[in-house]
């Protein structure tokens, strides 16, 4: 009996210690790791959230860009951080659902080393080409790509957009030549000049070029048209309902981070994403603010992990 009472006392003490820890959180600056270089869509999302989160908590939220190895460098750093809520990491489809299948050892396990905190934004991708291209629709693109294998080229700046291109080829039974780029800026410039034929690009990187007339938008890969490009049809409207591909950016923390802190962060980030000016800023960049529970975000991560793992395996069969 004494043993049972002692154990119960320990549980109660631990509970109140965790509660007190959550109430005092945060008592110092928070680090938000972005596994990409400054200036891209990932960085833009992170800085919007960091500024408002810092205002809400009365503490600085410092954005730390750690690019390298398709996001693996920064993500691995976040996985090894102390699970105390003071180091958060921006997660996205490429790092959490693609890299684990492309790299023998990316330096982290997205399903074991992290706990989901909050889904930040979702975004479809944009299929773009040169204004001088002979095709203007997805059907025309598929038709021309099918005329001669590997005669056409598609540009990519990440493993995720490369696999989206692979998925399109699988759906249309076509083959195009893959042209990798390290910089989206260089890729869109060469695409606008017709040096490559087509590209699957993130909305933030492509929208300014579409608006300036330097790129021609063919389709949006999501299920809904985007407010920044209302005249561009979805892949479903273009005749390819299976080409429903959306990316997401979210916030994760190292496994072991107290549940109370995770839930506090989730609630606060959801509040930020509902602010009218934040919504306007994010939508102008092609993002759709998300609002999910921790559990719902976990489901999204697991589902994409399974989906893109299968596409990677199919890609390896296509290009042994």
Phi, psi and omega per residue, in radians:
X1 nan -0.752 3.130
X2 -1.079 -0.644 3.135
X3 -1.109 -0.760 3.140
X4 -1.086 -0.760 3.141
X5 -1.107 -0.703 -3.135
X6 -1.116 -0.734 3.126
X7 -1.123 -0.748 3.136
X8 -1.102 -0.674 3.122
X9 -1.112 -0.709 3.113
X10 -1.092 -0.701 3.131
X11 -1.124 -0.758 3.139
X12 -1.114 -0.757 3.123
X13 -1.078 -0.758 3.141
X14 -1.101 -0.703 -3.138
X15 -1.077 -0.856 -3.103
X16 -1.196 -0.530 3.084
X17 -1.145 -0.740 3.115
X18 -1.144 -0.718 3.131
X19 -1.097 -0.731 3.131
X20 -1.149 -0.670 3.118
X21 -1.080 -0.744 -3.133
X22 -1.175 -0.655 -3.125
X23 -1.159 -0.572 -3.119
X24 -1.522 -0.113 -3.103
X25 -1.438 2.383 -0.108
X26 -1.641 2.524 3.139
X27 -1.891 0.031 3.106
X28 -2.679 2.989 -3.113
X29 -1.033 2.617 3.120
X30 -1.866 2.434 3.096
X31 -1.754 2.263 3.081
X32 -2.025 1.875 -3.097
X33 -1.431 2.243 3.036
X34 -1.941 2.002 -3.063
X35 -1.367 0.503 3.140
X36 -2.442 2.895 3.107
X37 -1.228 2.786 3.103
X38 -1.161 2.570 3.021
X39 1.847 -0.287 3.141
X40 -1.565 -3.064 -3.126
X41 -1.115 -0.666 3.121
X42 -1.073 -0.789 -3.120
X43 -1.151 -0.712 -3.131
X44 -1.078 -0.818 3.100
X45 -1.035 -0.794 -3.093
X46 -1.069 -0.721 -3.079
X47 -1.259 -0.578 3.057
X48 -1.106 -0.816 -3.136
X49 -1.178 -0.749 -3.084
X50 -1.066 -0.756 -3.111
X51 -1.101 -0.833 -3.105
X52 -1.243 -0.604 3.111
X53 -1.164 -0.686 3.081
X54 -1.104 -0.715 3.106
X55 -1.086 -0.734 -3.088
X56 -1.196 -0.662 -3.076
X57 -1.581 -0.251 -3.081
X58 1.237 0.437 3.113
X59 -2.372 2.632 3.073
X60 -1.215 2.381 2.975
X61 -1.959 1.880 -2.971
X62 -1.643 2.077 3.098
X63 -1.396 2.193 -3.112
X64 -2.115 1.877 -3.140
X65 -1.400 2.135 3.117
X66 -2.288 1.308 -3.110
X67 -1.328 2.908 3.046
X68 2.371 2.442 3.049
X69 0.945 0.861 3.088
X70 1.006 0.606 3.115
X71 1.624 -0.108 -3.077
X72 -1.184 -0.631 -3.080
X73 -1.065 -0.936 -3.121
X74 -1.190 -0.662 -3.134
X75 -1.157 -0.719 3.100
X76 -1.107 -0.647 3.095
X77 -1.096 -0.748 3.115
X78 -1.135 -0.600 -3.135
X79 -1.144 -0.533 -3.071
X80 -1.590 -0.026 -3.105
X81 -1.254 2.786 3.095
X82 -1.111 2.350 -3.110
X83 -1.430 1.104 -3.071
X84 -2.093 0.090 3.128
X85 1.535 -0.031 -3.100
X86 -1.722 -0.020 2.980
X87 -2.296 2.055 3.095
X88 -2.036 2.801 -3.114
X89 -2.357 2.454 3.024
X90 -1.395 2.173 3.092
X91 -1.897 2.647 3.092
X92 -2.683 3.001 -2.993
X93 -1.000 -0.795 -3.066
X94 -1.061 -0.752 -3.091
X95 -1.348 -0.584 -3.017
X96 -1.714 -0.371 -3.059
X97 -2.171 -0.138 -3.113
X98 -2.024 -0.924 -3.096
X99 -0.929 -0.680 -3.139
X100 -1.037 -0.360 -3.123
X101 -1.774 -0.223 3.140
X102 -1.709 -0.461 -3.096
X103 -1.958 2.367 3.126
X104 -1.091 -0.616 3.119
X105 -2.573 1.522 -3.130
X106 -1.220 -0.200 3.126
X107 1.745 0.052 -3.134
X108 -2.866 2.799 3.016
X109 -2.055 1.941 -3.037
X110 -1.073 -0.488 -3.106
X111 -1.526 -0.326 -3.099
X112 -1.912 -0.560 -3.001
X113 -1.604 -0.133 -3.098
X114 -2.300 2.677 2.946
X115 -1.984 2.263 3.104
X116 -1.089 2.461 3.100
X117 -1.910 -1.008 -3.121
X118 -2.795 2.399 2.962
X119 -1.297 2.218 -3.104
X120 -1.563 -1.136 -3.094
X121 -2.505 2.728 2.975
X122 -2.047 2.731 3.089
X123 -2.741 2.351 2.964
X124 -1.316 3.058 3.047
X125 -1.858 2.964 -3.086
X126 -2.143 2.260 3.043
X127 -1.574 2.055 -3.037
X128 -2.258 2.780 3.116
X129 -2.628 -3.107 3.095
X130 -1.279 2.553 3.076
X131 -1.020 -0.416 -3.114
X132 -1.574 0.010 -3.105
X133 -1.067 2.606 -3.097
X134 -1.379 -0.137 3.138
X135 -2.039 2.575 -3.124
X136 -2.287 -0.052 3.135
X137 -2.325 2.906 3.111
X138 -1.133 -0.672 3.131
X139 -1.089 -0.753 3.134
X140 -1.168 -0.668 3.083
X141 -1.066 -0.836 -3.140
X142 -1.091 -0.684 -3.129
X143 -1.115 -0.808 -3.122
X144 -1.206 -0.662 3.125
X145 -1.169 -0.472 -3.124
X146 -1.443 -0.204 -3.104
X147 -1.193 -0.639 3.138
X148 -2.661 2.070 -3.115
X149 -0.995 2.333 3.066
X150 1.136 0.213 3.075
X151 -1.346 -0.484 3.103
X152 -1.798 2.739 -3.098
X153 -2.160 2.573 3.013
X154 -2.225 2.380 -3.095
X155 -1.600 2.651 3.107
X156 -2.618 2.569 3.120
X157 -2.051 0.064 3.124
X158 -2.724 2.848 3.089
X159 -1.095 -0.560 -3.127
X160 -1.166 -0.865 -3.126
X161 -1.207 -0.520 3.045
X162 -1.076 -0.770 -3.113
X163 -1.229 -0.524 3.050
X164 -1.121 -0.691 3.052
X165 -1.108 -0.690 3.089
X166 -1.095 -0.742 3.131
X167 -1.048 -0.746 3.115
X168 -1.081 -0.740 3.121
X169 -1.127 -0.626 3.094
X170 -1.144 -0.719 -3.104
X171 -1.227 -0.508 -3.069
X172 -1.860 0.006 -3.124
X173 0.953 0.854 3.118
X174 -2.169 2.947 3.076
X175 -2.382 2.207 3.082
X176 -2.177 2.751 -3.129
X177 -1.465 2.208 -3.120
X178 -1.453 2.273 3.119
X179 -2.153 1.846 -3.097
X180 -1.404 2.526 3.055
X181 -2.291 2.506 3.077
X182 -1.477 -0.388 -3.071
X183 -2.189 2.256 3.083
X184 -1.141 -0.569 -3.138
X185 -1.085 -0.820 3.123
X186 -1.129 -0.718 -3.100
X187 -1.074 -0.816 -3.094
X188 -1.226 -0.532 3.095
X189 -1.159 -0.804 -3.135
X190 -1.234 -0.561 3.055
X191 -1.140 -0.742 -3.137
X192 -1.097 -0.461 3.120
X193 -1.543 -0.040 3.120
X194 1.439 0.254 -3.128
X195 -1.323 -0.391 2.922
X196 -2.270 2.814 -2.969
X197 -1.554 -0.707 -3.025
X198 -2.666 2.778 -3.111
X199 -2.640 2.490 2.964
X200 -1.756 1.996 -3.002
X201 -2.145 2.719 3.012
X202 -1.229 2.614 -3.106
X203 -1.073 -0.790 -3.126
X204 -1.020 -0.619 -3.110
X205 -1.390 -0.463 -3.039
X206 -1.694 -0.580 -3.033
X207 -0.938 -0.813 -3.140
X208 -1.030 -0.628 -3.137
X209 -1.276 -0.566 3.080
X210 -1.197 -0.787 -3.138
X211 -1.120 -0.562 -3.122
X212 -1.476 -0.087 3.124
X213 1.485 0.130 -3.128
X214 -1.468 -0.311 3.065
X215 -2.297 2.677 3.070
X216 -1.950 2.176 -3.141
X217 -1.502 2.309 -3.119
X218 -1.719 -0.801 -3.103
X219 -2.872 2.751 3.001
X220 -1.744 2.382 -3.031
X221 -1.439 -0.146 -3.135
X222 -1.509 -2.994 -3.107
X223 -1.539 -0.273 -3.103
X224 -2.194 2.579 3.013
X225 -1.154 2.703 -3.129
X226 -1.765 2.523 -3.058
X227 -1.118 -0.495 -3.127
X228 -1.284 -0.377 3.139
X229 -2.401 1.204 -2.994
X230 -1.153 -0.346 -3.097
X231 -1.580 -0.081 -3.115
X232 -1.553 2.131 -3.090
X233 -1.255 2.767 3.035
X234 -1.393 2.877 3.102
X235 -1.074 -0.598 3.107
X236 -1.121 -0.799 3.111
X237 -1.115 -0.504 -3.128
X238 -1.449 -0.006 3.082
X239 1.794 0.177 -3.128
X240 -2.258 1.277 -3.102
X241 -1.103 -0.447 -3.140
X242 -1.301 -0.248 -3.129
X243 -1.541 0.883 -3.139
X244 -1.705 1.714 -3.045
X245 -2.288 2.109 3.081
X246 -2.234 2.469 3.052
X247 -1.669 2.997 3.072
X248 -2.645 2.664 2.983
X249 -2.118 2.385 3.122
X250 -2.538 3.098 -3.140
X251 -1.985 2.319 3.103
X252 -2.256 2.877 3.115
X253 -2.357 2.791 3.120
X254 -1.075 2.503 3.078
X255 -0.989 2.378 -3.089
X256 1.820 -0.161 3.072
X257 -1.087 2.285 -3.100
X258 -0.888 2.369 -3.104
X259 -0.999 -0.664 -3.117
X260 -1.086 -0.666 3.130
X261 -1.244 -0.723 3.112
X262 -1.039 -0.800 -3.132
X263 -1.175 -0.632 3.094
X264 -1.107 -0.791 3.115
X265 -1.116 -0.721 3.127
X266 -1.034 -0.827 -3.121
X267 -1.105 -0.726 -3.091
X268 -1.232 -0.704 3.127
X269 -1.155 -0.672 3.073
X270 -1.082 -0.654 3.081
X271 -1.108 -0.753 -3.138
X272 -1.073 -0.758 -3.082
X273 -1.247 -0.191 3.090
X274 -1.687 -0.112 3.137
X275 -1.168 2.281 -3.061
X276 -0.936 -0.762 -3.108
X277 -1.226 -0.581 3.084
X278 -1.186 -0.758 3.104
X279 -1.022 -0.788 -3.129
X280 -1.090 -0.773 -3.128
X281 -1.100 -0.796 -3.091
X282 -1.212 -0.720 3.138
X283 -1.171 -0.594 3.102
X284 -1.091 -0.464 3.119
X285 -1.573 -0.005 3.126
X286 1.669 0.099 3.123
X287 -1.594 2.690 2.975
X288 -2.052 2.000 -3.119
X289 -1.016 2.382 3.139
X290 -1.701 2.836 3.045
X291 -2.613 1.739 -3.062
X292 -2.389 2.734 2.988
X293 -1.361 2.949 3.078
X294 -1.027 -0.739 -3.103
X295 -1.161 -0.687 3.128
X296 -1.161 -0.682 3.098
X297 -1.150 -0.661 3.100
X298 -1.062 -0.682 3.120
X299 -1.137 -0.716 3.110
X300 -1.055 -0.778 -3.137
X301 -1.084 -0.828 -3.112
X302 -1.117 -0.734 -3.126
X303 -1.114 -0.749 3.135
X304 -1.230 -0.579 3.085
X305 -1.026 -0.765 3.132
X306 -1.227 -0.808 -3.074
X307 -1.058 -0.904 -3.045
X308 -1.338 -0.403 3.009
X309 -1.067 -0.703 3.105
X310 -1.164 -0.708 -3.142
X311 -1.149 -0.664 3.106
X312 -1.067 -0.765 3.139
X313 -1.110 -0.692 3.104
X314 -1.175 -0.640 3.120
X315 -1.104 -0.684 3.127
X316 -1.142 -0.578 3.099
X317 -1.245 -0.610 3.115
X318 -1.232 -0.596 -3.089
X319 -2.230 1.188 -3.075
X320 -1.124 nan nan
